[in-house]
């Protein structure tokens, strides 16, 4: 993880004087080696803040909820794209909300079902969750961009999510936030439940 070329490049970027750093960031963004979000973050923060636990490189935020932010990220150890959910800064500073986030970590890490996005890793100190990155759109995005969906597909998705909820119930878990943005439709046209 720590020996990854990108991690080394960020460390080197950190050592540059400000004008040279900004110039190098502009160059890397133009070469599409950095996302626009990374470029903005690198101009404002320590470059090494983009890497969590010396392993997970944050690429860009993909969703925001009441408790946290979900990022598309890259696992430098496995060379795979992952999703990382981290609490909002204001959550991590409030003990009760942080306790709730840690409960979510405990619950999510014990669930194994084909229609629940699996947890791959837990950040040191229970600071974040690492999930498989699901290629696809949420049901909310599908409807927004493509209008009403085929009733047969909708029936399949309802069945997938009902099965996932029934399983979660047997594990003592109740999902309290079922909504279109918390259900992803994969490229294989099955539904996956998010945000437990």
MOKASUL-V745092 format. One record per residue. N is the residue number from 1. RES is the residue in one small letter. PHI is phi in whole degrees, 0 to 359 (* if undefined). D_CENTER is the distance of its C-alpha to the mean C-alpha in whole Angstrom. Layout:
n=N res=RES phi=PHI d_center=D_CENTER
n=N res=RES phi=PHI d_center=D_CENTER
//
This chain:
n=1 res=x phi=* d_center=19
n=2 res=x phi=293 d_center=21
n=3 res=x phi=269 d_center=23
n=4 res=x phi=297 d_center=21
n=5 res=x phi=303 d_center=23
n=6 res=x phi=293 d_center=20
n=7 res=x phi=299 d_center=20
n=8 res=x phi=297 d_center=23
n=9 res=x phi=298 d_center=23
n=10 res=x phi=294 d_center=21
n=11 res=x phi=298 d_center=24
n=12 res=x phi=294 d_center=26
n=13 res=x phi=301 d_center=25
n=14 res=x phi=299 d_center=25
n=15 res=x phi=277 d_center=29
n=16 res=x phi=286 d_center=30
n=17 res=x phi=299 d_center=32
n=18 res=x phi=310 d_center=30
n=19 res=x phi=298 d_center=32
n=20 res=x phi=291 d_center=31
n=21 res=x phi=299 d_center=28
n=22 res=x phi=299 d_center=27
n=23 res=x phi=295 d_center=29
n=24 res=x phi=294 d_center=27
n=25 res=x phi=298 d_center=24
n=26 res=x phi=301 d_center=25
n=27 res=x phi=297 d_center=27
n=28 res=x phi=296 d_center=23
n=29 res=x phi=292 d_center=22
n=30 res=x phi=298 d_center=25
n=31 res=x phi=276 d_center=24
n=32 res=x phi=60 d_center=21
n=33 res=x phi=269 d_center=20
n=34 res=x phi=234 d_center=18
n=35 res=x phi=282 d_center=16
n=36 res=x phi=299 d_center=17
n=37 res=x phi=297 d_center=14
n=38 res=x phi=300 d_center=15
n=39 res=x phi=302 d_center=19
n=40 res=x phi=298 d_center=19
n=41 res=x phi=295 d_center=17
n=42 res=x phi=295 d_center=19
n=43 res=x phi=285 d_center=22
n=44 res=x phi=257 d_center=21
n=45 res=x phi=230 d_center=20
n=46 res=x phi=300 d_center=21
n=47 res=x phi=307 d_center=19
n=48 res=x phi=288 d_center=18
n=49 res=x phi=290 d_center=16
n=50 res=x phi=283 d_center=14
n=51 res=x phi=246 d_center=14
n=52 res=x phi=261 d_center=13
n=53 res=x phi=52 d_center=15
n=54 res=x phi=55 d_center=17
n=55 res=x phi=219 d_center=14
n=56 res=x phi=252 d_center=11
n=57 res=x phi=269 d_center=11
n=58 res=x phi=287 d_center=9
n=59 res=x phi=258 d_center=10
n=60 res=x phi=185 d_center=9
n=61 res=x phi=285 d_center=7
n=62 res=x phi=241 d_center=7
n=63 res=x phi=201 d_center=8
n=64 res=x phi=230 d_center=10
n=65 res=x phi=230 d_center=11
n=66 res=x phi=295 d_center=14
n=67 res=x phi=265 d_center=13
n=68 res=x phi=196 d_center=10
n=69 res=x phi=239 d_center=7
n=70 res=x phi=254 d_center=4
n=71 res=x phi=247 d_center=4
n=72 res=x phi=281 d_center=5
n=73 res=x phi=218 d_center=7
n=74 res=x phi=237 d_center=10
n=75 res=x phi=276 d_center=12
n=76 res=x phi=293 d_center=15
n=77 res=x phi=281 d_center=17
n=78 res=x phi=258 d_center=16
n=79 res=x phi=58 d_center=16
n=80 res=x phi=234 d_center=13
n=81 res=x phi=282 d_center=10
n=82 res=x phi=227 d_center=7
n=83 res=x phi=248 d_center=3
n=84 res=x phi=238 d_center=3
n=85 res=x phi=251 d_center=5
n=86 res=x phi=233 d_center=8
n=87 res=x phi=291 d_center=11
n=88 res=x phi=303 d_center=13
n=89 res=x phi=305 d_center=16
n=90 res=x phi=293 d_center=18
n=91 res=x phi=287 d_center=17
n=92 res=x phi=295 d_center=17
n=93 res=x phi=268 d_center=20
n=94 res=x phi=250 d_center=21
n=95 res=x phi=301 d_center=22
n=96 res=x phi=294 d_center=22
n=97 res=x phi=292 d_center=19
n=98 res=x phi=295 d_center=18
n=99 res=x phi=299 d_center=20
n=100 res=x phi=295 d_center=18
n=101 res=x phi=298 d_center=14
n=102 res=x phi=292 d_center=16
n=103 res=x phi=296 d_center=18
n=104 res=x phi=300 d_center=14
n=105 res=x phi=300 d_center=13
n=106 res=x phi=299 d_center=17
n=107 res=x phi=293 d_center=17
n=108 res=x phi=299 d_center=14
n=109 res=x phi=290 d_center=15
n=110 res=x phi=262 d_center=18
n=111 res=x phi=266 d_center=17
n=112 res=x phi=229 d_center=18
n=113 res=x phi=207 d_center=19
n=114 res=x phi=296 d_center=18
n=115 res=x phi=245 d_center=17
n=116 res=x phi=238 d_center=14
n=117 res=x phi=299 d_center=11
n=118 res=x phi=283 d_center=12
n=119 res=x phi=278 d_center=11
n=120 res=x phi=262 d_center=11
n=121 res=x phi=200 d_center=12
n=122 res=x phi=235 d_center=12
n=123 res=x phi=296 d_center=12
n=124 res=x phi=306 d_center=16
n=125 res=x phi=72 d_center=18
n=126 res=x phi=54 d_center=15
n=127 res=x phi=273 d_center=13
n=128 res=x phi=197 d_center=9
n=129 res=x phi=245 d_center=8
n=130 res=x phi=246 d_center=7
n=131 res=x phi=243 d_center=7
n=132 res=x phi=300 d_center=8
n=133 res=x phi=272 d_center=7
n=134 res=x phi=265 d_center=9
n=135 res=x phi=284 d_center=12
n=136 res=x phi=150 d_center=13
n=137 res=x phi=234 d_center=14
n=138 res=x phi=288 d_center=14
n=139 res=x phi=300 d_center=17
n=140 res=x phi=301 d_center=17
n=141 res=x phi=293 d_center=17
n=142 res=x phi=302 d_center=19
n=143 res=x phi=293 d_center=22
n=144 res=x phi=298 d_center=21
n=145 res=x phi=269 d_center=22
n=146 res=x phi=234 d_center=24
n=147 res=x phi=75 d_center=26
n=148 res=x phi=303 d_center=27
n=149 res=x phi=259 d_center=26
n=150 res=x phi=301 d_center=28
n=151 res=x phi=304 d_center=29
n=152 res=x phi=294 d_center=29
n=153 res=x phi=294 d_center=26
n=154 res=x phi=300 d_center=25
n=155 res=x phi=299 d_center=27
n=156 res=x phi=296 d_center=25
n=157 res=x phi=295 d_center=22
n=158 res=x phi=298 d_center=23
n=159 res=x phi=297 d_center=25
n=160 res=x phi=302 d_center=22
n=161 res=x phi=288 d_center=20
n=162 res=x phi=298 d_center=23
n=163 res=x phi=297 d_center=23
n=164 res=x phi=296 d_center=20
n=165 res=x phi=293 d_center=21
n=166 res=x phi=297 d_center=25
n=167 res=x phi=299 d_center=23
n=168 res=x phi=302 d_center=21
n=169 res=x phi=299 d_center=24
n=170 res=x phi=293 d_center=26
n=171 res=x phi=267 d_center=24
n=172 res=x phi=81 d_center=25
n=173 res=x phi=250 d_center=21
n=174 res=x phi=245 d_center=21
n=175 res=x phi=279 d_center=19
n=176 res=x phi=258 d_center=20
n=177 res=x phi=214 d_center=17
n=178 res=x phi=286 d_center=18
n=179 res=x phi=201 d_center=18
n=180 res=x phi=305 d_center=17
n=181 res=x phi=285 d_center=14
n=182 res=x phi=260 d_center=13
n=183 res=x phi=233 d_center=14
n=184 res=x phi=262 d_center=13
n=185 res=x phi=255 d_center=16
n=186 res=x phi=282 d_center=15
n=187 res=x phi=295 d_center=18
n=188 res=x phi=271 d_center=20
n=189 res=x phi=67 d_center=20
n=190 res=x phi=249 d_center=19
n=191 res=x phi=260 d_center=17
n=192 res=x phi=234 d_center=14
n=193 res=x phi=273 d_center=14
n=194 res=x phi=247 d_center=10
n=195 res=x phi=60 d_center=10
n=196 res=x phi=276 d_center=13
//
